[in-house]
């Protein structure tokens, strides 16, 4: 019976996509003229620019029963209490949220029976819900669906504190779609289906009744705590999909007791289930309750991090490296990730001889990715005295949590202080025409130059240039900004440094 339900839902999914591709449409685009906190934003025509209208709809987005496809483009911030997508007649509402836009609900998102709600997020666009996503609200037996897609750049996604299902409800997450539920997810109604090819994260997951979850393609499901399968529920992991369980898998001994039922947990092809908790309880892998195809598909491991708390890391590093670049007298820190989940950015921290790590830079991360991504950061402000520098990466999640990489060590040679290789003129100066001239060509082999101006009241940031001429082009503007009195021009090249005192009158 559950197999029939799964096939039926797959056919309905295809039917839903076909319906979306045909029929009349109307388009609304936010124009930015309204206050983001306007409680009537979605029923105020002055907030929207209506495009092609084949349906004869009003000047504001129509969210009730309709046979037309309503497309809503959001480029601005919108803050509302609740939002309800009316159902009946296979209502299709498509919401596109772009990089400058966000829809923030302090209450719930309700999707009535008969409604097909599509949310596509792009380049940082977000749908934030402080309450819950409620799929299949209202009366009747019509199918209700929310479909999430777009891209996962810059933290794009749908974020909610809760997720609830009524009977005949469906959730689909497309490749690159992102859904994050901060609270637990539990459903026991009949004929519920989740199809995931993107990224789905929840605090815990309890599935029972005649319900199914299909994790396919490169889909990733992350469950921070326990996964519990009861009754005749079904979880299928196939393709290259993965399920990460931060706690335990719990399957009662009496689960799945029906004739001709497929296994509750089925792992196929290159799919994988990773379990962090040490106390999982489920029947043997016997082909009835649990069925597996790949070798070692259910991996139990306990990567404990501090205090014995197992946690799924939001990034998987391929390598982290650091090296000294003699030509530019800088350190290059490079790393690559195989996967990223909810990653906001990397902070680069440095310590000299192991004394107190300090942040020296930041690199934005991809957010969500199943592809190899390489990163680089160059530290151009090395101590002149040299020494053993330690580097580490602080990877920060979108929710503010963070993890540290391994510590990398780079040995930095000290510099040789010179005198008389360079000359500043005119000296004294009024700051308008200060130049630097090479006096001893035997000491300079056309290396890149890094220089800065140091005054008791102010100092400039180091500037790297390719030649003496480039340095002099920048010198005039910097010297004009120096206060009157004595300041120092510091010039670095190769493993050498020289300080030249200049008097500004």
C-alpha positions as CSV (number, residue, x, y, z in Angstrom):
1,X,0.0,0.0,0.0
2,X,2.8,2.4,0.9
3,X,4.5,1.6,-2.4
4,X,1.3,2.5,-4.3
5,X,1.1,5.8,-2.3
6,X,4.7,6.6,-3.2
7,X,4.0,6.0,-7.0
8,X,0.8,7.9,-6.8
9,X,2.5,10.9,-5.3
10,X,5.2,10.7,-7.9
11,X,2.6,10.9,-10.6
12,X,0.9,13.8,-8.9
13,X,4.2,15.6,-8.7
14,X,4.6,15.2,-12.5
15,X,1.0,16.4,-13.0
16,X,1.7,19.4,-10.8
17,X,4.7,20.4,-12.8
18,X,2.7,20.0,-16.0
19,X,-0.1,22.2,-14.7
20,X,2.4,25.0,-13.9
21,X,3.6,25.1,-17.4
22,X,0.3,25.9,-19.0
23,X,-2.7,28.3,-18.6
24,X,-3.0,32.0,-18.0
25,X,-0.6,34.0,-15.8
26,X,-0.4,37.3,-14.0
27,X,2.9,38.9,-12.7
28,X,3.4,41.3,-9.8
29,X,6.8,42.9,-8.9
30,X,7.5,44.8,-5.7
31,X,8.3,48.5,-6.5
32,X,9.8,49.6,-3.2
33,X,7.5,52.5,-2.7
34,X,5.8,51.1,0.4
35,X,7.0,50.9,4.0
36,X,8.4,47.3,4.6
37,X,6.2,47.1,7.7
38,X,3.0,48.0,6.0
39,X,0.5,45.4,7.3
40,X,-1.5,45.7,4.0
41,X,1.5,45.2,1.7
42,X,-0.1,42.2,-0.1
43,X,-3.4,44.0,-0.6
44,X,-2.1,47.5,-1.5
45,X,-1.8,48.0,-5.2
46,X,0.6,50.9,-4.8
47,X,3.3,48.5,-3.5
48,X,3.3,46.5,-6.7
49,X,3.9,46.9,-10.4
50,X,1.6,44.5,-12.3
51,X,2.9,43.1,-15.5
52,X,1.2,41.0,-18.2
53,X,-2.3,40.1,-16.9
54,X,-4.2,37.4,-18.7
55,X,-6.6,36.9,-15.8
56,X,-8.2,40.3,-15.1
57,X,-6.8,40.4,-11.5
58,X,-6.6,43.4,-9.2
59,X,-3.4,45.6,-8.8
60,X,-2.1,43.5,-5.8
61,X,-1.2,39.8,-5.7
62,X,-4.2,37.6,-5.7
63,X,-3.6,34.7,-3.3
64,X,-7.0,33.0,-3.3
65,X,-8.6,30.3,-5.4
66,X,-7.8,30.8,-9.0
67,X,-7.1,28.8,-12.1
68,X,-4.5,31.3,-13.2
69,X,-0.8,31.1,-12.3
70,X,0.2,34.1,-10.1
71,X,3.9,35.1,-10.2
72,X,5.2,37.4,-7.5
73,X,8.7,38.9,-7.7
74,X,10.1,40.4,-4.5
75,X,13.1,42.8,-4.7
76,X,12.5,44.5,-1.4
77,X,12.1,43.8,2.3
78,X,8.5,42.9,3.3
79,X,7.5,42.2,6.9
80,X,4.1,40.7,7.7
81,X,2.3,38.8,10.4
82,X,0.9,35.7,8.6
83,X,0.4,34.7,5.0
84,X,-2.2,32.3,3.7
85,X,-2.2,30.8,0.2
86,X,-5.8,30.0,-0.7
87,X,-6.6,26.6,-2.2
88,X,-9.0,25.0,-4.5
89,X,-8.9,24.6,-8.3
90,X,-5.2,23.7,-8.2
91,X,-4.2,27.3,-7.3
92,X,-0.6,27.9,-8.3
93,X,1.3,30.8,-6.7
94,X,5.0,31.3,-7.5
95,X,7.1,33.5,-5.3
96,X,10.5,34.7,-6.5
97,X,12.7,36.3,-3.9
98,X,15.8,38.0,-5.3
99,X,19.1,39.2,-3.7
100,X,17.8,42.5,-2.4
101,X,14.5,41.1,-1.2
102,X,13.1,39.2,1.8
103,X,9.7,38.2,3.0
104,X,9.6,38.0,6.8
105,X,6.6,36.6,8.7
106,X,6.3,37.0,12.4
107,X,3.6,34.3,12.4
108,X,2.8,31.4,10.1
109,X,2.7,30.5,6.4
110,X,-0.5,28.6,5.7
111,X,-0.9,26.6,2.4
112,X,-4.5,25.6,2.0
113,X,-5.6,22.3,0.5
114,X,-5.7,22.6,-3.3
115,X,-2.8,25.1,-3.4
116,X,0.5,24.7,-5.1
117,X,2.9,27.2,-3.6
118,X,6.4,27.6,-5.2
119,X,9.2,29.6,-3.5
120,X,12.3,30.3,-5.5
121,X,15.2,32.1,-3.7
122,X,18.1,33.7,-5.6
123,X,21.5,35.2,-4.5
124,X,20.6,35.9,-0.9
125,X,16.8,36.2,-1.2
126,X,15.1,34.7,1.9
127,X,11.7,33.7,3.3
128,X,11.9,33.9,7.1
129,X,9.0,32.5,9.2
130,X,9.1,32.9,13.0
131,X,6.1,30.6,13.3
132,X,5.5,27.5,11.2
133,X,4.9,26.3,7.7
134,X,1.5,24.6,7.7
135,X,0.9,22.6,4.6
136,X,-2.7,21.3,3.9
137,X,-4.7,23.7,6.1
138,X,-8.4,24.1,5.6
139,X,-11.0,21.5,4.7
140,X,-11.4,18.9,1.9
141,X,-9.1,16.2,0.5
142,X,-7.3,18.1,-2.2
143,X,-3.5,17.9,-2.4
144,X,-1.5,20.8,-1.0
145,X,2.2,21.4,-1.9
146,X,5.1,23.7,-1.3
147,X,8.0,23.5,-3.7
148,X,11.3,25.2,-2.9
149,X,14.1,26.0,-5.4
150,X,16.3,28.6,-6.9
151,X,20.0,28.8,-5.8
152,X,21.8,28.6,-2.5
153,X,24.1,31.6,-3.0
154,X,24.8,34.0,-0.2
155,X,22.5,32.2,2.3
156,X,19.4,32.1,0.1
157,X,16.7,29.8,1.4
158,X,13.5,29.3,3.4
159,X,13.9,29.4,7.2
160,X,11.2,28.5,9.7
161,X,10.8,27.5,13.3
162,X,8.3,24.7,12.5
163,X,6.9,22.5,9.8
164,X,3.4,20.9,9.9
165,X,1.5,18.6,7.5
166,X,-2.2,17.9,7.1
167,X,-3.4,14.9,5.1
168,X,-2.6,14.9,1.4
169,X,0.4,17.2,1.8
170,X,3.6,17.4,-0.1
171,X,7.0,19.1,0.2
172,X,9.4,19.2,-2.6
173,X,12.9,20.7,-2.5
174,X,14.6,21.1,-5.9
175,X,18.4,20.9,-6.5
176,X,19.9,24.0,-4.8
177,X,16.7,24.6,-2.9
178,X,17.2,25.2,0.9
179,X,14.8,24.6,3.8
180,X,16.0,25.0,7.4
181,X,13.6,24.2,10.3
182,X,15.0,25.3,13.6
183,X,12.5,23.2,15.7
184,X,11.6,19.5,15.5
185,X,9.6,18.1,12.6
186,X,7.0,15.4,13.3
187,X,4.1,14.2,11.2
188,X,1.7,11.3,11.4
189,X,-1.0,12.2,8.9
190,X,-1.7,10.0,5.9
191,X,-0.4,10.4,2.4
192,X,2.4,12.9,3.2
193,X,5.4,12.9,0.9
194,X,8.7,14.8,1.0
195,X,10.9,14.8,-2.1
196,X,14.3,16.2,-1.5
197,X,17.0,16.9,-4.1
198,X,18.4,20.0,-2.3
199,X,19.2,20.8,1.4
200,X,16.8,20.1,4.2
201,X,17.7,20.6,7.9
202,X,15.6,20.1,11.0
203,X,16.3,19.7,14.7
204,X,14.7,16.2,14.9
205,X,12.5,14.1,12.6
206,X,9.7,11.7,13.5
207,X,7.8,10.1,10.7
208,X,4.8,7.8,11.1
209,X,1.6,6.8,9.4
210,X,1.5,6.3,5.7
211,X,4.1,8.8,4.8
212,X,7.3,8.8,2.7
213,X,10.5,10.7,2.3
214,X,12.6,10.4,-0.8
215,X,16.1,11.8,-0.7
216,X,17.5,11.6,-4.2
217,X,20.2,13.0,-6.6
218,X,22.7,15.0,-4.5
219,X,20.1,15.8,-1.8
220,X,21.3,16.3,1.8
221,X,19.1,15.9,4.8
222,X,20.6,17.0,8.1
223,X,18.9,16.0,11.4
224,X,20.6,17.6,14.4
225,X,19.2,15.1,16.9
226,X,17.2,11.9,16.4
227,X,15.5,10.3,13.4
228,X,12.5,8.1,14.3
229,X,10.6,6.0,11.9
230,X,7.3,4.5,13.1
231,X,4.3,2.6,11.7
232,X,4.5,2.3,8.0
233,X,6.6,5.3,7.3
234,X,9.3,5.1,4.5
235,X,12.6,6.8,4.0
236,X,14.4,6.1,0.7
237,X,18.0,7.4,0.2
238,X,19.2,6.9,-3.4
239,X,21.5,8.4,-6.1
240,X,24.4,10.2,-4.3
241,X,22.1,11.5,-1.5
242,X,23.1,11.6,2.1
243,X,21.3,11.7,5.4
244,X,23.2,13.0,8.4
245,X,21.9,12.1,11.8
246,X,23.4,14.0,14.7
247,X,21.7,11.8,17.3
248,X,20.4,8.3,16.9
249,X,18.2,6.3,14.5
250,X,15.2,4.9,16.4
251,X,13.0,2.3,14.7
252,X,10.6,0.4,17.1
253,X,10.5,-3.4,16.7
254,X,6.8,-3.4,15.8
255,X,7.3,-0.8,13.0
256,X,6.7,-1.9,9.4
257,X,4.4,-4.8,10.3
258,X,2.2,-4.9,7.3
259,X,2.0,-7.4,4.4
260,X,4.0,-6.5,1.2
261,X,5.3,-3.3,2.8
262,X,8.6,-2.0,1.6
263,X,11.4,-1.4,4.2
264,X,11.1,1.6,6.4
265,X,14.7,2.6,5.6
266,X,16.0,1.9,2.1
267,X,19.5,2.9,1.0
268,X,20.2,2.4,-2.7
269,X,22.9,3.1,-5.3
270,X,25.5,5.5,-3.8
271,X,23.3,6.8,-1.0
272,X,24.6,7.0,2.5
273,X,23.3,7.5,6.1
274,X,25.7,8.8,8.7
275,X,24.8,8.5,12.3
276,X,26.7,10.3,15.1
277,X,24.8,9.0,18.1
278,X,26.0,6.0,20.0
279,X,22.6,4.5,21.0
280,X,20.7,3.9,17.8
281,X,18.1,1.1,18.1
282,X,16.7,-0.5,15.0
283,X,16.2,-4.1,13.7
284,X,19.0,-5.9,11.8
285,X,19.5,-5.0,8.1
286,X,17.4,-7.9,6.8
287,X,15.8,-6.5,3.7
288,X,12.4,-6.2,5.4
289,X,12.6,-3.2,7.8
290,X,16.0,-1.9,6.5
291,X,17.2,-2.6,3.0
292,X,20.7,-1.6,1.7
293,X,22.4,-1.9,-1.7
294,X,25.8,-0.1,-1.3
295,X,28.7,-1.4,0.8
296,X,28.7,0.1,4.3
297,X,25.7,2.5,3.6
298,X,24.9,3.2,7.3
299,X,28.0,4.5,9.0
300,X,28.0,4.9,12.8
301,X,30.7,7.1,14.0
302,X,31.3,9.5,16.9
303,X,33.4,12.6,16.0
304,X,33.2,14.3,19.4
305,X,34.0,18.0,19.6
306,X,34.4,19.4,23.1
307,X,32.5,17.9,26.1
308,X,31.5,14.8,24.1
309,X,28.9,16.6,22.0
310,X,28.8,15.1,18.5
311,X,27.9,17.7,15.9
312,X,27.6,17.5,12.2
313,X,30.1,19.9,10.7
314,X,28.7,22.4,8.2
315,X,31.8,22.0,6.0
316,X,33.9,19.1,4.9
317,X,37.5,20.2,4.3
318,X,39.6,18.6,1.6
319,X,42.8,20.4,2.6
320,X,44.0,23.4,4.6
321,X,47.5,24.8,3.8
322,X,49.7,27.8,4.6
323,X,53.0,28.8,3.1
324,X,55.4,31.7,3.0
325,X,55.7,33.6,-0.3
326,X,59.3,35.0,-0.4
327,X,58.7,37.2,-3.5
328,X,55.9,39.3,-1.8
329,X,56.9,38.6,1.8
330,X,53.5,37.4,2.6
331,X,51.7,34.2,3.9
332,X,49.2,32.4,1.6
333,X,46.5,30.5,3.4
334,X,44.5,28.2,1.1
335,X,41.8,25.6,1.7
336,X,39.1,23.7,-0.2
337,X,35.8,22.2,0.8
338,X,34.0,19.2,-0.6
339,X,30.6,20.1,0.9
340,X,29.1,23.2,2.6
341,X,25.9,23.4,4.6
342,X,24.6,26.7,6.0
343,X,28.1,28.2,6.0
344,X,28.2,32.0,6.2
345,X,31.9,32.8,6.1
346,X,35.5,32.0,7.2
347,X,37.4,34.2,9.5
348,X,41.2,33.9,9.3
349,X,43.0,34.1,12.6
350,X,46.7,34.5,13.4
351,X,48.9,34.1,16.4
352,X,52.7,34.8,16.8
353,X,54.6,32.0,18.6
354,X,51.2,30.7,19.8
355,X,50.2,33.8,21.8
356,X,46.6,34.8,21.4
357,X,44.8,34.3,18.1
358,X,43.5,37.4,16.5
359,X,41.2,37.9,13.4
360,X,43.1,39.3,10.4
361,X,40.6,38.8,7.6
362,X,37.4,37.3,6.4
363,X,36.3,35.3,3.3
364,X,32.7,34.8,2.3
365,X,31.7,31.1,1.8
366,X,29.4,29.5,-0.7
367,X,26.7,28.7,1.8
368,X,25.5,25.4,0.4
369,X,27.5,23.4,-2.1
370,X,28.1,19.8,-3.1
371,X,31.0,20.8,-5.4
372,X,34.7,21.3,-4.6
373,X,35.3,25.0,-3.8
374,X,38.8,26.4,-3.3
375,X,39.5,29.5,-1.2
376,X,42.6,31.7,-0.7
377,X,43.7,34.5,1.6
378,X,47.0,36.4,1.6
379,X,48.4,37.9,4.8
380,X,50.5,40.9,3.6
381,X,51.1,42.4,7.1
382,X,53.8,40.1,8.5
383,X,55.9,41.1,11.5
384,X,59.3,42.5,10.5
385,X,61.0,40.5,13.2
386,X,59.8,37.2,11.7
387,X,59.0,34.2,13.8
388,X,56.7,31.2,13.8
389,X,53.2,32.3,12.8
390,X,50.2,30.1,13.5
391,X,47.0,30.3,11.4
392,X,43.5,28.8,11.8
393,X,40.2,29.1,10.1
394,X,37.0,30.0,12.1
395,X,34.1,28.7,10.0
396,X,30.9,30.5,11.0
397,X,27.4,29.2,10.3
398,X,24.5,31.3,9.2
399,X,23.1,30.9,12.7
400,X,26.3,32.2,14.3
401,X,27.7,28.9,15.5
402,X,31.3,28.2,14.6
403,X,34.1,25.6,14.3
404,X,37.8,25.9,14.1
405,X,40.1,24.1,11.5
406,X,43.4,22.6,12.4
407,X,46.2,25.0,13.2
408,X,48.7,25.7,10.5
409,X,52.3,26.9,11.1
410,X,54.5,29.1,8.9
411,X,58.0,30.1,9.6
412,X,58.7,33.7,8.7
413,X,62.2,35.0,8.3
414,X,63.1,38.3,9.8
415,X,64.0,41.3,7.6
416,X,67.4,43.0,7.1
417,X,67.4,46.6,8.1
418,X,69.2,48.8,5.5
419,X,70.4,52.4,5.5
420,X,71.0,54.6,2.5
421,X,69.4,52.3,-0.1
422,X,66.6,54.9,-0.6
423,X,66.3,58.6,-0.2
424,X,63.3,60.9,0.3
425,X,63.3,64.3,-1.3
426,X,62.6,67.1,-0.9
427,X,63.3,66.7,2.9
428,X,62.0,68.8,4.6
429,X,58.8,68.9,2.5
430,X,55.5,70.6,2.5
431,X,53.9,67.2,1.5
432,X,53.0,68.1,-2.1
433,X,55.9,66.7,-4.0
434,X,57.5,64.0,-1.8
435,X,59.3,61.3,-3.8
436,X,61.5,58.3,-3.1
437,X,64.7,57.7,-5.1
438,X,66.8,54.5,-5.3
439,X,70.4,55.3,-4.2
440,X,72.0,51.8,-4.1
441,X,70.9,49.7,-7.1
442,X,73.0,46.7,-5.8
443,X,70.5,46.3,-2.9
444,X,67.4,46.2,-5.0
445,X,66.6,43.5,-7.6
446,X,63.2,44.8,-8.9
447,X,61.2,43.0,-6.1
448,X,57.7,44.2,-5.4
449,X,57.7,47.0,-2.9
450,X,55.4,47.5,0.2
451,X,55.4,50.9,1.9
452,X,53.6,52.9,4.5
453,X,53.8,56.2,6.3
454,X,54.0,56.3,10.1
455,X,53.3,59.4,12.2
456,X,52.7,59.6,16.0
457,X,49.1,60.6,15.3
458,X,48.4,58.5,12.2
459,X,49.7,55.7,10.0
460,X,48.6,54.5,6.6
461,X,47.8,50.9,5.6
462,X,50.6,49.1,3.8
463,X,50.5,49.5,0.0
464,X,52.0,47.0,-2.3
465,X,53.4,48.2,-5.7
466,X,55.4,46.8,-8.5
467,X,58.0,49.5,-9.0
468,X,59.6,52.7,-7.7
469,X,57.5,54.7,-10.1
470,X,54.3,53.2,-8.8
471,X,55.4,54.0,-5.3
472,X,56.0,57.6,-6.1
473,X,52.6,57.9,-7.8
474,X,50.9,57.0,-4.5
475,X,53.4,58.8,-2.3
476,X,52.2,62.3,-3.1
477,X,48.6,61.8,-2.0
478,X,49.7,60.0,1.2
479,X,52.2,62.6,2.2
480,X,49.7,65.4,1.8
481,X,47.5,63.7,4.4
482,X,50.3,63.5,7.0
483,X,50.1,66.0,9.9
484,X,53.0,68.4,10.3
485,X,56.1,67.2,12.1
486,X,58.4,64.2,11.7
487,X,57.0,61.0,10.1
488,X,58.7,57.8,8.8
489,X,58.5,56.2,5.4
490,X,58.8,52.4,5.8
491,X,59.8,50.5,2.7
492,X,59.9,46.7,2.5
493,X,61.2,44.6,-0.4
494,X,62.4,41.0,-0.4
495,X,63.8,40.3,3.1
496,X,64.8,43.9,3.6
497,X,63.3,47.0,5.2
498,X,64.4,50.6,5.5
499,X,63.0,53.5,7.5
500,X,63.4,57.1,6.3
501,X,62.7,60.1,8.5
502,X,60.9,63.0,6.8
503,X,60.1,66.4,8.3
504,X,56.8,68.0,7.1
505,X,56.7,71.8,7.6
